[in-house]
Amino acid sequence: MTGSSCNAKAEAVAEKKISNNLIAALGIAVPLLGIFAASFNSLFAFMGGIAIIFATLWGANGVRTVAKYGIGTGVPSIGMVALGGSVAAVVAAAHLASKTVLLIPVIALILALLSGLLIGISARYILKMNIPVMIRCKTEICGAGALLILSHVATITGSFDLPGLKNVSDTGIVLFIFIIGALGILHPYNACLGADERQGRTLKLSLATGSAQVILAGIASLYFIGLPGMITILFGALAWFVTYSMFVRTSFEEGIVMNTGLIPEVEHK
């Protein structure tokens, strides 16, 4: 392949970045709607799967944004701390709004954002991590984590109230939710990191990891809601095939245009 053809190909696949604000808006609105829909009727449990995918997308973008400052092995720890704050926020919200169940997701989101804000401020000014986006990203990751946990609970049990949380806790499924949720958020950037990491490719992989979570949540839901869980499994499988195919295709397209060596001369912004 000649240099001119490589350059033409590079222009064709030039990155079109999506604003962090838009991703955050989608990461809040879609999961909230999906959580409510999944709890309305067990036949709509797959809507919780859509919520899982978008919450994962939001969290993965937060990890990508802060991790580009070169925190290295801090990628897993920054996510685990944030997810821990998310779990605490969800449990607290379930108790605070036990008599007004519809407020649980909103209160959980607010508490998680406050938790992330506190963690971010501590990391920035007490631990002296000189990362300008630390506070915002920690806040967003915690918020995404809370919505992700509630999305899983709603998808698996058909509800997001205190009894629903108790069900996933008593059966040990809450551990499964924590691990696959954290991996779904953290893996995309870890898999795509490097000098040529790009938002589009990383976020497409986050859609795939979110879809994989939907499949697992659907399998777990068979125990609680029965046959409607099959709809979730089929939806998750279809979503995974489509999104992972998008990721693979993008990887091949972007791999073709690297004609200047493994490390580009100009850092991608």
VOPAGU-2260 file (C-alpha; in pm, 1 decimal, decimal comma):
REM VOPAGU-2260
SITE   aa  ch    i         X         Y         Z
SITE  MET   A    0       0,0       0,0       0,0
SITE  THR   A    1     143,2     336,2    -102,6
SITE  GLY   A    2     182,3     632,0     130,1
SITE  SER   A    3     -83,1     833,2     -57,0
SITE  SER   A    4    -338,2     552,7     -38,4
SITE  CYS   A    5    -264,2     509,3     332,2
SITE  ASN   A    6    -320,0     879,8     389,0
SITE  ALA   A    7    -647,0     866,7     197,8
SITE  LYS   A    8    -756,5     570,3     405,1
SITE  ALA   A    9    -655,7     750,8     723,7
SITE  GLU   A   10    -872,6    1048,3     631,3
SITE  ALA   A   11   -1163,2     814,7     559,4
SITE  VAL   A   12   -1152,5     666,9     909,9
SITE  ALA   A   13   -1060,1     991,5    1086,9
SITE  GLU   A   14   -1197,8     994,7    1437,8
SITE  LYS   A   15   -1524,8    1175,1    1495,5
SITE  LYS   A   16   -1532,4    1223,7    1870,0
SITE  ILE   A   17   -1855,8    1217,5    2066,2
SITE  SER   A   18   -1869,1    1477,6    2341,9
SITE  ASN   A   19   -1841,3    1355,2    2699,1
SITE  ASN   A   20   -2153,7    1554,3    2786,1
SITE  LEU   A   21   -2361,8    1369,1    2527,0
SITE  ILE   A   22   -2233,0    1032,3    2646,1
SITE  ALA   A   23   -2314,3    1129,1    3006,3
SITE  ALA   A   24   -2666,1    1237,8    2906,4
SITE  LEU   A   25   -2727,9     907,3    2729,0
SITE  GLY   A   26   -2563,9     719,1    3015,3
SITE  ILE   A   27   -2813,4     868,6    3259,4
SITE  ALA   A   28   -3136,9     888,5    3058,8
SITE  VAL   A   29   -3133,9     548,8    2885,7
SITE  PRO   A   30   -3047,9     340,9    3196,3
SITE  LEU   A   31   -3312,1     519,1    3406,9
SITE  LEU   A   32   -3579,6     453,1    3143,4
SITE  GLY   A   33   -3461,8      93,8    3100,6
SITE  ILE   A   34   -3466,4      26,4    3475,5
SITE  PHE   A   35   -3823,1     154,3    3509,9
SITE  ALA   A   36   -3938,7     -39,8    3201,8
SITE  ALA   A   37   -3778,7    -365,3    3319,8
SITE  SER   A   38   -3956,3    -340,9    3654,7
SITE  PHE   A   39   -4294,2    -261,0    3496,4
SITE  ASN   A   40   -4344,7    -611,8    3358,0
SITE  SER   A   41   -4114,6    -914,6    3339,8
SITE  LEU   A   42   -4173,8    -929,6    2963,2
SITE  PHE   A   43   -3987,3    -599,6    2942,1
SITE  ALA   A   44   -3689,2    -727,1    3142,2
SITE  PHE   A   45   -3475,6    -707,0    2827,8
SITE  MET   A   46   -3513,3    -328,4    2849,3
SITE  GLY   A   47   -3289,6    -353,9    3152,4
SITE  GLY   A   48   -3036,5    -501,1    2911,1
SITE  ILE   A   49   -3040,3    -179,2    2711,4
SITE  ALA   A   50   -2982,0       4,3    3039,0
SITE  ILE   A   51   -2682,1    -221,4    3111,8
SITE  ILE   A   52   -2525,2    -141,4    2774,8
SITE  PHE   A   53   -2556,9     236,6    2807,0
SITE  ALA   A   54   -2444,1     245,4    3170,1
SITE  THR   A   55   -2136,3      47,3    3064,2
SITE  LEU   A   56   -2075,5     290,5    2778,4
SITE  TRP   A   57   -2083,7     587,9    3015,7
SITE  GLY   A   58   -1855,1     424,5    3270,4
SITE  ALA   A   59   -1607,2     307,0    3006,3
SITE  ASN   A   60   -1583,9     657,7    2862,8
SITE  GLY   A   61   -1505,6     792,0    3209,8
SITE  VAL   A   62   -1230,1     533,7    3255,3
SITE  ARG   A   63   -1091,0     613,1    2910,8
SITE  THR   A   64   -1084,9     987,3    2978,3
SITE  VAL   A   65    -898,0     967,6    3308,2
SITE  ALA   A   66    -672,6     675,4    3212,7
SITE  LYS   A   67    -533,2     861,4    2910,3
SITE  TYR   A   68    -326,3    1058,6    3161,2
SITE  GLY   A   69    -111,1     747,7    3202,3
SITE  ILE   A   70    -220,5     601,5    3535,7
SITE  GLY   A   71    -125,4     253,5    3411,4
SITE  THR   A   72    -210,5     -15,1    3666,9
SITE  GLY   A   73    -438,1     238,0    3834,1
SITE  VAL   A   74    -706,8     161,0    3574,3
SITE  PRO   A   75    -846,6    -141,6    3764,9
SITE  SER   A   76    -816,5      25,2    4104,5
SITE  ILE   A   77    -984,6     347,1    3994,0
SITE  GLY   A   78   -1278,4     142,7    3869,9
SITE  MET   A   79   -1303,9     -87,6    4170,3
SITE  VAL   A   80   -1304,9     203,9    4415,3
SITE  ALA   A   81   -1575,1     374,3    4209,6
SITE  LEU   A   82   -1787,1      57,1    4190,2
SITE  GLY   A   83   -1752,9      18,4    4566,0
SITE  GLY   A   84   -1898,3     365,6    4609,7
SITE  SER   A   85   -2176,2     269,0    4368,5
SITE  VAL   A   86   -2275,7     -37,4    4572,5
SITE  ALA   A   87   -2293,7     172,1    4889,0
SITE  ALA   A   88   -2507,9     431,9    4710,0
SITE  VAL   A   89   -2753,3     171,6    4579,2
SITE  VAL   A   90   -2797,7       5,3    4919,2
SITE  ALA   A   91   -2841,9     341,6    5092,3
SITE  ALA   A   92   -3096,8     455,4    4832,4
SITE  ALA   A   93   -3297,0     132,5    4867,5
SITE  HIS   A   94   -3327,6     193,0    5241,1
SITE  LEU   A   95   -3395,3     566,6    5218,7
SITE  ALA   A   96   -3666,1     527,8    4954,0
SITE  SER   A   97   -3813,0     195,5    5070,5
SITE  LYS   A   98   -4161,0     352,7    5083,1
SITE  THR   A   99   -4122,3     545,0    4756,0
SITE  VAL   A  100   -3969,5     279,2    4534,1
SITE  LEU   A  101   -3975,7     483,6    4213,6
SITE  LEU   A  102   -3725,1     725,0    4364,2
SITE  ILE   A  103   -3462,4     456,6    4431,7
SITE  PRO   A  104   -3277,2     487,9    4095,3
SITE  VAL   A  105   -3271,7     868,1    4114,6
SITE  ILE   A  106   -3155,6     876,6    4477,4
SITE  ALA   A  107   -2896,4     605,7    4406,0
SITE  LEU   A  108   -2760,7     811,1    4115,5
SITE  ILE   A  109   -2739,6    1127,6    4326,8
SITE  LEU   A  110   -2567,2     947,9    4615,6
SITE  ALA   A  111   -2325,7     777,3    4375,0
SITE  LEU   A  112   -2236,9    1107,0    4208,8
SITE  LEU   A  113   -2171,6    1262,3    4550,1
SITE  SER   A  114   -1961,8     960,4    4647,7
SITE  GLY   A  115   -1760,3     987,8    4326,9
SITE  LEU   A  116   -1717,0    1360,5    4380,4
SITE  LEU   A  117   -1575,6    1298,7    4728,0
SITE  ILE   A  118   -1343,3    1023,6    4602,7
SITE  GLY   A  119   -1228,5    1244,5    4314,6
SITE  ILE   A  120   -1155,3    1541,5    4540,1
SITE  SER   A  121    -961,1    1314,7    4777,4
SITE  ALA   A  122    -756,3    1170,5    4491,6
SITE  ARG   A  123    -689,7    1511,9    4340,6
SITE  TYR   A  124    -604,5    1714,7    4648,9
SITE  ILE   A  125    -516,8    1469,4    4927,1
SITE  LEU   A  126    -340,1    1195,1    4731,1
SITE  LYS   A  127    -201,1    1467,3    4499,6
SITE  MET   A  128    -289,7    1288,0    4175,2
SITE  ASN   A  129    -231,0    1576,2    3936,7
SITE  ILE   A  130    -497,5    1476,8    3684,4
SITE  PRO   A  131    -728,3    1764,6    3581,8
SITE  VAL   A  132   -1023,2    1538,0    3491,1
SITE  MET   A  133    -995,6    1317,9    3801,4
SITE  ILE   A  134   -1291,3    1471,3    3986,5
SITE  ARG   A  135   -1530,1    1464,4    3691,4
SITE  CYS   A  136   -1432,6    1113,9    3584,2
SITE  LYS   A  137   -1454,7     964,9    3933,1
SITE  THR   A  138   -1797,2    1122,9    3969,1
SITE  GLU   A  139   -1913,5     983,6    3635,3
SITE  ILE   A  140   -1775,1     633,9    3694,8
SITE  CYS   A  141   -1953,6     612,7    4031,4
SITE  GLY   A  142   -2278,6     733,0    3875,2
SITE  ALA   A  143   -2248,8     485,8    3589,3
SITE  GLY   A  144   -2168,1     207,4    3834,8
SITE  ALA   A  145   -2482,3     271,5    4040,4
SITE  LEU   A  146   -2703,6     267,6    3731,6
SITE  LEU   A  147   -2524,9     -43,4    3605,1
SITE  ILE   A  148   -2589,6    -230,7    3929,9
SITE  LEU   A  149   -2957,1    -131,1    3935,2
SITE  SER   A  150   -2988,3    -224,1    3566,9
SITE  HIS   A  151   -2859,8    -571,9    3645,3
SITE  VAL   A  152   -3092,3    -608,3    3944,0
SITE  ALA   A  153   -3395,1    -496,7    3739,9
SITE  THR   A  154   -3302,1    -725,7    3450,1
SITE  ILE   A  155   -3241,5   -1028,9    3671,2
SITE  THR   A  156   -3524,6    -997,8    3925,1
SITE  GLY   A  157   -3776,6    -774,1    3748,3
SITE  SER   A  158   -3756,5    -514,1    4026,0
SITE  PHE   A  159   -3510,2    -271,5    4180,5
SITE  ASP   A  160   -3655,6    -235,6    4531,0
SITE  LEU   A  161   -3514,8    -364,3    4860,0
SITE  PRO   A  162   -3656,0    -719,6    4814,5
SITE  GLY   A  163   -3496,8    -730,7    4469,0
SITE  LEU   A  164   -3160,0    -630,6    4613,4
SITE  LYS   A  165   -3207,0    -888,0    4889,6
SITE  ASN   A  166   -3269,1   -1158,4    4628,8
SITE  VAL   A  167   -2943,0   -1092,5    4445,9
SITE  SER   A  168   -2761,7   -1063,3    4778,7
SITE  ASP   A  169   -2896,1   -1386,3    4932,7
SITE  THR   A  170   -2814,8   -1588,0    4619,7
SITE  GLY   A  171   -2466,0   -1440,2    4584,4
SITE  ILE   A  172   -2549,1   -1294,9    4243,6
SITE  VAL   A  173   -2449,5    -950,8    4370,4
SITE  LEU   A  174   -2083,9   -1062,4    4356,3
SITE  PHE   A  175   -2131,9   -1170,6    3997,5
SITE  ILE   A  176   -2290,5    -831,5    3917,3
SITE  PHE   A  177   -2000,7    -643,4    4076,6
SITE  ILE   A  178   -1730,5    -838,2    3892,2
SITE  ILE   A  179   -1882,6    -845,1    3543,3
SITE  GLY   A  180   -1994,9    -483,0    3580,3
SITE  ALA   A  181   -1645,9    -368,7    3677,2
SITE  LEU   A  182   -1484,3    -573,3    3399,5
SITE  GLY   A  183   -1735,1    -441,7    3147,2
SITE  ILE   A  184   -1637,1     -84,7    3232,2
SITE  LEU   A  185   -1261,4    -138,0    3271,1
SITE  HIS   A  186   -1184,5    -384,7    2991,4
SITE  PRO   A  187   -1250,8    -164,0    2684,5
SITE  TYR   A  188    -971,6      83,7    2757,5
SITE  ASN   A  189    -734,7    -187,6    2880,9
SITE  ALA   A  190    -788,5    -376,9    2555,4
SITE  CYS   A  191    -746,4     -72,3    2330,9
SITE  LEU   A  192    -485,1     133,8    2516,0
SITE  GLY   A  193    -172,0     249,1    2343,2
SITE  ALA   A  194     -52,2     540,1    2135,8
SITE  ASP   A  195    -317,9     472,9    1872,3
SITE  GLU   A  196    -613,5     432,4    2111,6
SITE  ARG   A  197    -923,2     607,2    1978,4
SITE  GLN   A  198   -1258,1     686,7    2134,2
SITE  GLY   A  199   -1467,5     521,1    1864,7
SITE  ARG   A  200   -1293,5     185,3    1883,6
SITE  THR   A  201   -1283,5     179,6    2263,2
SITE  LEU   A  202   -1650,3     269,5    2302,9
SITE  LYS   A  203   -1757,9      13,6    2043,9
SITE  LEU   A  204   -1586,4    -248,0    2256,6
SITE  SER   A  205   -1771,1    -112,6    2562,0
SITE  LEU   A  206   -2098,9    -174,3    2378,5
SITE  ALA   A  207   -1984,5    -532,4    2323,9
SITE  THR   A  208   -1884,8    -585,0    2688,1
SITE  GLY   A  209   -2218,8    -437,7    2792,2
SITE  SER   A  210   -2398,4    -678,2    2558,6
SITE  ALA   A  211   -2203,7    -973,0    2700,4
SITE  GLN   A  212   -2325,6    -870,6    3045,5
SITE  VAL   A  213   -2683,8    -876,9    2916,4
SITE  ILE   A  214   -2643,6   -1241,5    2813,0
SITE  LEU   A  215   -2517,8   -1336,2    3159,7
SITE  ALA   A  216   -2789,7   -1131,2    3330,6
SITE  GLY   A  217   -3048,3   -1306,0    3114,5
SITE  ILE   A  218   -2918,8   -1646,8    3221,6
SITE  ALA   A  219   -2934,9   -1542,3    3588,3
SITE  SER   A  220   -3287,1   -1404,7    3539,8
SITE  LEU   A  221   -3420,9   -1748,1    3440,6
SITE  TYR   A  222   -3411,2   -1837,5    3810,1
SITE  PHE   A  223   -3623,6   -1537,7    3912,2
SITE  ILE   A  224   -3856,8   -1452,7    3623,6
SITE  GLY   A  225   -3848,1   -1767,2    3410,3
SITE  LEU   A  226   -3911,3   -1761,8    3035,9
SITE  PRO   A  227   -3893,3   -1381,6    2985,2
SITE  GLY   A  228   -3525,0   -1424,8    3064,3
SITE  MET   A  229   -3487,8   -1599,7    2728,2
SITE  ILE   A  230   -3584,7   -1276,4    2554,0
SITE  THR   A  231   -3303,7   -1102,4    2741,4
SITE  ILE   A  232   -3054,8   -1373,6    2642,3
SITE  LEU   A  233   -3151,7   -1353,7    2274,7
SITE  PHE   A  234   -3140,5    -973,3    2278,5
SITE  GLY   A  235   -2798,5    -978,3    2445,5
SITE  ALA   A  236   -2662,1   -1232,2    2196,9
SITE  LEU   A  237   -2783,0   -1028,4    1898,6
SITE  ALA   A  238   -2650,2    -704,0    2048,1
SITE  TRP   A  239   -2313,4    -867,4    2121,7
SITE  PHE   A  240   -2280,2   -1003,4    1766,4
SITE  VAL   A  241   -2359,6    -664,6    1612,4
SITE  THR   A  242   -2142,0    -454,7    1845,8
SITE  TYR   A  243   -1843,8    -689,3    1851,3
SITE  SER   A  244   -1854,4    -710,5    1471,0
SITE  MET   A  245   -1844,4    -329,7    1464,2
SITE  PHE   A  246   -1542,6    -332,4    1695,5
SITE  VAL   A  247   -1353,9    -591,1    1488,1
SITE  ARG   A  248   -1427,2    -409,2    1163,1
SITE  THR   A  249   -1307,8     -79,7    1311,2
SITE  SER   A  250    -991,2    -246,6    1443,1
SITE  PHE   A  251    -904,9    -374,8    1095,1
SITE  GLU   A  252    -977,7     -38,6     933,7
SITE  GLU   A  253    -761,9     153,4    1180,1
SITE  GLY   A  254    -485,5    -106,1    1172,4
SITE  ILE   A  255    -448,1     -65,6     796,4
SITE  VAL   A  256    -364,2     304,9     809,1
SITE  MET   A  257     -69,2     287,2    1051,8
SITE  ASN   A  258     203,1     337,3     788,3
SITE  THR   A  259     449,5     530,7    1007,4
SITE  GLY   A  260     540,9     258,9    1255,7
SITE  LEU   A  261     393,7     133,4    1579,5
SITE  ILE   A  262     416,1     469,2    1757,8
SITE  PRO   A  263     273,0     773,4    1572,0
SITE  GLU   A  264     478,8    1092,4    1571,4
SITE  VAL   A  265     185,8    1302,6    1694,4
SITE  GLU   A  266     -12,7    1198,0    1997,8
SITE  HIS   A  267    -382,8    1139,9    1932,5
SITE  LYS   A  268    -599,0    1388,3    2116,9
